[in-house]
Amino acid sequence: MQEEVLLKECCRRVVAKFGNPDVDNWKSEDYIALSKSLFESTGISISTDTLKRLFGKKKSAAGEYITPQIATKNAIAQYVGFESWAAFKIEYVKSQASSAQENVPNRKTQYNRTFPAVVVASVILLLSVWFAIFYTRSTEQTINVHFKALNNKGKIPLLVEYGFKLPPDADTSFFIELGYKDRLFHDPGKNILKINSGQSTAFESYQFPDWHKAKIYRGKQVLDSTTVYATYDKWMGLAGFYMNPLAEINYVIASDKMYFDPQYMKEMDFLPTKHYLTEFRYFNELNADGDSCVLSSMLQNSSSTGGKSCFDVWLELICENGMISIQFVEPGCQKYTNIVVSEHYLDGRYNDLKVFGKTFEVEREVKIATEKGLLKAFLEGNLIFEKKYSKKLGKVKGIKTRFKGCGSMRKTVLNGRQIQNSGSL
């Protein structure tokens, strides 16, 4: 069976789930939105260039169709509900076999004429199913690679030593996914660490505070995973452009208010005419349950310092098994709003998120509260949004506030205790 046929069918299902069927007229922002949606659903980052090639927007220099890597095929298969690309192939072959049997004519004369052909076709399809199952089982058999991360918790810069034991016949399909998962600043090329036969260790230096889940793969198969907790006893200020690496940026503290100085940002080439993002993040022991907590912060992002447009404001709660992310934008920009509630990813283009169209010309209190699988979002004490979720978030690992442009943050409180820059609650 041609791989291109399978890819077209899987892409068709991806488009159906994504909810924007007019693929021929997709623009760059559509591919960016799909990349975000795929990442939130699967944890696998696919660049917009890869997606454009996958959907035929871009082709090779020779105009040929390029078969994507197995990680990409796994991601789109998982996005539409399958465990892996191999599982999707098996289901598709089975469905084709079933369809062929249902189309066998019932009339006796036609039966007599077509019986040999139907038998041959059925045998071929059954053999295809058997081969797909056998191949998948033989290539995805359990392999114990003894994957572990030494020194996987500590202050940045954190050098983590990954230990593993590859089988003697290891090929080039083994790699480590390092767990960089930020959906706005992620650089896909820096998330993969290739490993070769004979290796038993690999190293990665985590420069910014964050919570990571690293995985070791053999081709499409996840063999094992481990976590990395890079901490810092202060709020860290960061800035960057969409889909580009972050850079640490100095910020100003006046009383208990933290902000990025616009003049300093200009000197660092973060100009008001550009779409850039700033954020504060805090990752340290917070001793809180993500499924039963209250987080609030006084946030501001005025049009005079908030970048080029929309003046976005985020508040994010990062937990061991998932996250809560709410995003406010200037009224009229709600199509760009994205809300994450554990396993749920809500895109403003296909969900009614008008309540998140708010201005932050002055300080406003944003609060999120979780209890018994229900998220509640408040603005200045008023409930504006609720969403149920089923996947437990687990322990709180970190907090992020983010702005499009130079925003400010004051009095960030978790469960009644203010998070101070001294490294304590």
Buried (B, 14 or more C-beta within 10 A) or exposed (E): EEEEEBBEBBBEBBBEBBEBEEBEEBEEEBBBBBBBBBBBBBBBBBBBEBBBBBBEBEEEEEEEEEEBBBBBBBBBBBBBEBBBBBBBBBBBBBEBBEEBEEEBEEEEEEEEEBEEEBEEBBEEBEEBBEEBBEEBEEEBEEBEBEBBBEEBEBEBEBEBEBBBEBEEEBEEBBBBBBBBBBBBBBBBEEBBBEBEEEBEEBEBEBEBBBBBBBBBBBBBBBBBBBBBBBBBBEBBBBBBBEBEBBBEBEBEEEEEBBBBBBEBBEEBEBEBEEEBBBBBBBBBBBEBBBBEBBBBBBBBBBBEBBBEBBBBBBBBBBBBBBBBBBBBBBEEBBBBBBBBBBEBBBBBBEBEBEBBBBBBEEBBBBBBBBEEBEBBBBBEEEEBBEBEBEEBBEBBBBBBBBBBBBBBBBBBBBBEEBBBEEBEB
